[in-house]
Amino acid sequence: MFRFEHIDHLYALLGLPILILLFVSMWYARKRAIQQFGNSQVMQRLMPQLSKYKHAVKFTFLLLALVALTVAWANPQWGTKREKVKRKSVDVFIALDISQSMLAQDIRPNRMERARKFAQKLIEGLKGERIGTIIFAGNAYLQMPLTTDYSAALMFIKSANPKMAPSQGTAIGEAINLAEQSFEEDNKHHKALVLISDGENHQQESLDRATEAHENGLLIFTVGVGTPEGGYIPAGIQGRNDYKRDQQGNLVRSYLNETMLSDLAQQGGGSYFNLEQGDQIIEALKTQIDQVEKREFEQRVFDEYESYFQYFAALGLLFIIIEFLISYRTSRWMEGKDIF
């Protein structure tokens, strides 16, 4: 099984298009400068040994070096020993609210960012359990099914944002339904759902749905994000930064609905927490989830991984050396071919 030990480091590759744009812009700026200095044919005769293409060739080798070194930084690994093992765990879905109200800044920097960071810490704290992720706003969506691939879970949570929701709202009832459908049918007493939301725009049926889900063996925990005093919701209006307004043009303030979230957790047999409690929530959730009867499942795991970063690091250094050795002058043996 192939994996990257530090897959987040691959985000550095997103800088490559920027470097390419900078190179292209500098290339055209250089051509314009030469043309302003004199006629292009005359300038070419004045610089007969200057290669037309070596700037691009050298830049290409630098890009290849950056790609190779970035891959080395992420440390590619290959599993060398696969075994079937039996584990016991509780199945836990983390449902993250991505509605626009989560952009309110009554907690810094905003509710969405704080909720994502909390969810990441929760995943780290629940290692050993099978974890799945759900995002919801006007509808609920299964982002990742139950798995022990915690790196993938962290990656999905980090990418969650309101732009991923085609319709707005806070469909908590749908999130509960989706979680129940995503658990295995024979799993009746080994499952939990952690809802992270500000509780806005909820429907009464969510409480009824939580009661039904708890009767089917699901424990529901809720984490409130925001403050009872609330905050305005940032929104881009006609290309300028503003806040969400109603039809009369009044600013819309979003409030944390602690009463609903607390009632929801009570109906679901779990507990309510306020995000401001910090790491205490993680410990409390771990304690309560550990009390749930664990379910045995069989899993194929790679218990030994070999790292191959050194090959990519060596390749990157080789590209750098090649780039350094290539001069900007034409090569004698390639002079007639006008390649270098």
C-alpha positions as CSV (number, residue, x, y, z in Angstrom):
1,M,0.0,0.0,0.0
2,F,1.4,3.4,-1.0
3,R,1.0,6.5,1.1
4,F,2.6,9.9,1.9
5,E,3.6,10.2,5.5
6,H,3.1,14.0,5.4
7,I,0.5,14.4,2.6
8,D,-0.1,18.1,3.6
9,H,3.3,19.0,2.3
10,L,2.1,18.3,-1.2
11,Y,0.2,21.6,-1.1
12,A,3.5,23.3,-1.8
13,L,3.0,22.1,-5.4
14,L,0.2,24.7,-5.7
15,G,3.0,27.3,-5.9
16,L,4.2,26.0,-9.3
17,P,1.7,27.8,-11.5
18,I,2.6,31.0,-9.8
19,L,6.3,30.4,-10.6
20,I,5.4,29.6,-14.2
21,L,3.4,32.8,-14.5
22,L,6.3,34.9,-13.1
23,F,8.7,33.2,-15.5
24,V,6.5,33.9,-18.5
25,S,5.9,37.5,-17.5
26,M,9.7,38.0,-17.0
27,W,10.3,36.4,-20.4
28,Y,8.1,38.8,-22.2
29,A,9.4,41.7,-20.2
30,R,12.9,40.8,-21.3
31,K,11.9,40.6,-25.0
32,R,10.3,44.0,-24.8
33,A,13.4,45.5,-23.2
34,I,15.6,44.1,-26.0
35,Q,13.2,45.4,-28.6
36,Q,13.2,48.9,-27.1
37,F,17.0,48.9,-27.1
38,G,17.3,48.2,-30.8
39,N,16.1,46.1,-33.8
40,S,15.7,42.4,-32.9
41,Q,17.8,41.2,-35.8
42,V,20.6,43.7,-35.0
43,M,20.5,42.6,-31.3
44,Q,20.7,39.0,-32.3
45,R,23.9,39.7,-34.3
46,L,25.3,41.6,-31.3
47,M,24.6,38.6,-29.1
48,P,25.4,35.6,-31.4
49,Q,26.3,33.2,-28.5
50,L,23.1,33.9,-26.5
51,S,20.8,30.9,-26.7
52,K,17.1,31.4,-27.4
53,Y,15.9,28.4,-25.4
54,K,18.2,27.9,-22.4
55,H,16.3,30.2,-20.1
56,A,13.3,27.9,-20.5
57,V,15.4,24.8,-20.2
58,K,17.1,25.9,-17.0
59,F,13.7,27.0,-15.6
60,T,12.2,23.6,-16.5
61,F,15.0,21.8,-14.5
62,L,14.3,24.1,-11.6
63,L,10.6,23.2,-11.6
64,L,11.4,19.5,-11.8
65,A,13.8,19.9,-8.9
66,L,11.1,21.6,-6.8
67,V,8.6,18.9,-7.6
68,A,11.0,16.1,-6.7
69,L,12.0,17.9,-3.4
70,T,8.4,18.5,-2.5
71,V,7.6,14.8,-3.0
72,A,10.6,13.9,-0.9
73,W,9.4,16.3,1.8
74,A,6.0,14.5,1.9
75,N,8.0,11.2,2.3
76,P,6.4,8.6,0.0
77,Q,6.1,5.2,1.7
78,W,5.2,1.7,0.6
79,G,3.7,-0.9,3.0
80,T,5.9,-4.0,3.0
81,K,4.0,-6.3,5.4
82,R,0.2,-6.7,5.3
83,E,-1.6,-8.6,7.9
84,K,-5.2,-9.2,8.9
85,V,-5.9,-8.1,12.4
86,K,-9.0,-7.8,14.5
87,R,-9.7,-4.5,16.2
88,K,-12.4,-3.2,18.5
89,S,-13.8,0.3,18.0
90,V,-16.8,2.6,18.1
91,D,-18.0,4.0,14.7
92,V,-18.1,7.8,14.9
93,F,-19.3,10.3,12.4
94,I,-18.3,13.9,12.7
95,A,-20.9,16.2,11.1
96,L,-19.7,19.7,10.3
97,D,-22.0,22.6,9.6
98,I,-20.8,24.6,6.6
99,S,-23.7,27.0,6.3
100,Q,-22.9,30.7,5.6
101,S,-23.7,31.6,9.2
102,M,-20.6,29.7,10.2
103,L,-18.6,32.6,8.7
104,A,-19.8,34.9,11.5
105,Q,-16.9,36.5,13.4
106,D,-18.3,36.5,16.9
107,I,-15.4,34.1,17.7
108,R,-12.0,34.7,16.1
109,P,-11.1,34.4,13.3
110,N,-14.6,33.0,12.5
111,R,-16.9,30.1,13.4
112,M,-15.9,28.0,10.4
113,E,-12.2,28.2,11.0
114,R,-12.5,27.4,14.7
115,A,-14.9,24.5,14.0
116,R,-12.5,23.0,11.4
117,K,-9.6,23.2,13.9
118,F,-11.7,21.6,16.6
119,A,-12.7,18.8,14.3
120,Q,-9.1,18.1,13.4
121,K,-8.2,17.9,17.1
122,L,-11.2,15.5,17.6
123,I,-10.0,13.2,14.8
124,E,-6.5,13.1,16.4
125,G,-8.1,12.4,19.8
126,L,-10.3,9.6,18.5
127,K,-7.5,7.6,16.7
128,G,-8.3,3.9,17.3
129,E,-12.0,4.4,16.4
130,R,-13.4,4.2,12.9
131,I,-14.3,7.8,11.7
132,G,-16.4,9.2,9.0
133,T,-17.2,12.8,8.0
134,I,-20.4,14.5,7.0
135,I,-20.9,18.2,5.9
136,F,-24.3,19.9,5.9
137,A,-26.0,23.2,5.2
138,G,-29.3,23.1,3.3
139,N,-28.6,19.4,2.7
140,A,-26.3,16.8,4.1
141,Y,-23.5,15.1,2.2
142,L,-21.3,12.1,3.0
143,Q,-17.8,13.5,2.7
144,M,-15.9,10.3,3.8
145,P,-17.3,6.9,4.9
146,L,-16.1,5.2,8.0
147,T,-12.4,4.5,7.9
148,T,-9.2,4.4,9.9
149,D,-7.5,6.5,7.4
150,Y,-7.1,9.5,9.7
151,S,-4.9,11.5,7.2
152,A,-7.8,11.4,4.7
153,A,-10.3,12.5,7.3
154,L,-8.1,15.5,8.3
155,M,-7.7,16.5,4.7
156,F,-11.4,16.4,4.1
157,I,-12.1,18.5,7.2
158,K,-9.5,21.1,6.3
159,S,-11.1,21.5,2.9
160,A,-14.7,22.0,4.2
161,N,-16.2,25.5,3.5
162,P,-19.6,27.1,2.7
163,K,-18.9,27.2,-1.0
164,M,-19.3,23.4,-1.1
165,A,-23.0,23.7,-0.2
166,P,-25.3,24.5,-3.2
167,S,-28.2,25.4,-0.8
168,Q,-28.1,27.2,2.5
169,G,-29.7,26.3,5.9
170,T,-28.8,24.0,8.8
171,A,-30.2,20.6,7.9
172,I,-29.4,18.8,11.2
173,G,-32.2,16.3,10.7
174,E,-30.7,15.3,7.3
175,A,-27.3,15.0,8.8
176,I,-28.7,12.5,11.4
177,N,-30.5,10.6,8.7
178,L,-27.4,10.4,6.5
179,A,-25.2,9.2,9.5
180,E,-27.7,6.4,10.3
181,Q,-27.8,5.3,6.7
182,S,-24.0,5.3,6.5
183,F,-23.5,3.0,9.5
184,E,-23.5,-0.8,8.7
185,E,-26.9,-2.4,9.1
186,D,-25.8,-4.8,11.8
187,N,-24.3,-2.0,13.9
188,K,-26.9,-1.3,16.6
189,H,-25.0,-0.3,19.7
190,H,-21.5,0.8,18.7
191,K,-22.1,4.2,17.0
192,A,-21.9,7.9,17.8
193,L,-22.5,11.2,16.0
194,V,-20.7,14.4,16.9
195,L,-22.6,17.5,15.4
196,I,-20.6,20.7,15.2
197,S,-22.9,23.6,14.4
198,D,-24.2,27.0,15.5
199,G,-27.7,25.5,15.5
200,E,-29.2,28.3,13.3
201,N,-32.3,27.7,11.1
202,H,-33.0,24.3,12.6
203,Q,-36.3,22.5,12.3
204,Q,-38.3,21.0,15.1
205,E,-38.3,17.7,13.4
206,S,-34.5,17.5,14.1
207,L,-35.3,16.8,17.8
208,D,-37.8,14.1,16.9
209,R,-35.3,12.6,14.5
210,A,-32.6,12.6,17.3
211,T,-35.0,10.7,19.5
212,E,-35.6,8.0,16.9
213,A,-31.9,7.7,16.1
214,H,-31.1,7.2,19.8
215,E,-33.8,4.5,20.0
216,N,-31.9,2.8,17.2
217,G,-28.7,2.8,19.3
218,L,-27.1,6.1,18.1
219,L,-25.5,8.5,20.6
220,I,-25.6,12.1,19.5
221,F,-23.2,14.7,20.9
222,T,-23.4,18.4,19.9
223,V,-20.8,21.1,19.9
224,G,-22.0,24.7,19.7
225,V,-20.0,27.2,17.7
226,G,-20.4,30.9,18.3
227,T,-21.8,33.1,21.0
228,P,-25.4,33.9,22.2
229,E,-24.7,37.6,21.4
230,G,-24.1,36.5,17.8
231,G,-22.3,38.3,15.0
232,Y,-22.9,39.5,11.4
233,I,-22.3,37.2,8.4
234,P,-19.7,38.5,5.9
235,A,-20.8,38.5,2.3
236,G,-19.5,39.8,-1.0
237,I,-22.1,42.2,-2.6
238,Q,-21.4,43.5,-6.0
239,G,-17.7,43.0,-5.7
240,R,-17.3,44.7,-2.3
241,N,-17.1,43.3,1.2
242,D,-20.2,43.7,3.2
243,Y,-22.5,41.7,5.5
244,K,-25.6,39.6,4.8
245,R,-28.8,41.7,4.8
246,D,-32.5,40.9,4.8
247,Q,-35.0,42.1,2.1
248,Q,-35.4,45.4,3.9
249,G,-31.6,46.0,3.8
250,N,-31.1,45.4,7.5
251,L,-28.0,43.5,8.7
252,V,-28.6,39.9,9.6
253,R,-27.2,38.8,12.9
254,S,-26.5,35.1,13.5
255,Y,-26.8,33.7,17.0
256,L,-25.7,30.5,18.6
257,N,-28.8,28.4,19.5
258,E,-27.5,26.7,22.6
259,T,-31.0,25.7,23.7
260,M,-31.7,23.7,20.6
261,L,-28.3,22.0,20.5
262,S,-28.6,21.1,24.2
263,D,-32.1,19.6,23.6
264,L,-30.8,17.8,20.6
265,A,-28.0,16.1,22.6
266,Q,-30.4,15.3,25.4
267,Q,-32.8,13.6,23.0
268,G,-29.9,11.8,21.4
269,G,-28.6,10.4,24.7
270,G,-25.4,12.4,24.5
271,S,-24.1,15.7,25.8
272,Y,-23.8,19.3,24.7
273,F,-20.5,21.3,24.7
274,N,-19.6,24.8,23.9
275,L,-16.6,25.2,21.6
276,E,-15.1,27.7,24.0
277,Q,-14.5,24.8,26.5
278,G,-11.5,23.9,24.3
279,D,-9.6,20.7,24.9
280,Q,-11.9,19.7,27.7
281,I,-14.4,18.7,25.1
282,I,-12.0,16.3,23.5
283,E,-11.3,14.6,26.8
284,A,-15.0,14.5,27.7
285,L,-16.0,13.0,24.3
286,K,-13.3,10.4,24.5
287,T,-14.4,9.4,28.0
288,Q,-18.0,9.0,27.0
289,I,-17.3,7.3,23.7
290,D,-15.0,4.9,25.4
291,Q,-17.9,3.8,27.6
292,V,-19.8,2.7,24.5
293,E,-19.5,-1.1,23.8
294,K,-16.8,-1.5,21.1
295,R,-17.5,-3.6,18.0
296,E,-14.9,-6.0,16.6
297,F,-14.0,-5.8,13.0
298,E,-11.3,-7.3,10.8
299,Q,-8.9,-5.0,9.0
300,R,-6.0,-5.5,6.7
301,V,-3.1,-3.3,7.8
302,F,0.4,-2.5,6.7
303,D,2.4,-2.6,9.9
304,E,5.7,-1.8,8.2
305,Y,6.4,1.0,5.8
306,E,9.6,1.8,3.9
307,S,10.4,5.4,3.0
308,Y,11.6,6.4,-0.4
309,F,12.1,10.2,0.1
310,Q,15.9,9.8,-0.4
311,Y,15.4,8.9,-4.1
312,F,13.3,11.9,-4.8
313,A,15.7,14.1,-2.8
314,A,18.6,12.8,-4.9
315,L,16.7,13.4,-8.1
316,G,15.9,16.9,-7.0
317,L,19.6,17.6,-6.3
318,L,20.5,16.1,-9.7
319,F,18.1,18.5,-11.5
320,I,19.6,21.5,-9.6
321,I,23.1,20.4,-10.6
322,I,22.1,20.0,-14.2
323,E,20.5,23.5,-14.2
324,F,23.6,24.9,-12.7
325,L,25.9,23.4,-15.3
326,I,23.8,24.6,-18.3
327,S,25.1,28.0,-19.4
328,Y,23.1,30.7,-21.2
329,R,25.5,30.5,-24.2
330,T,24.9,28.3,-27.3
331,S,26.7,25.0,-27.4
332,R,29.3,24.5,-30.1
333,W,28.2,21.0,-31.1
334,M,24.5,22.2,-31.3
335,E,25.2,25.5,-33.0
336,G,23.8,24.7,-36.4
337,K,20.7,23.1,-35.0
338,D,19.6,26.2,-33.0
339,I,18.3,24.1,-30.1
340,F,20.7,25.3,-27.4
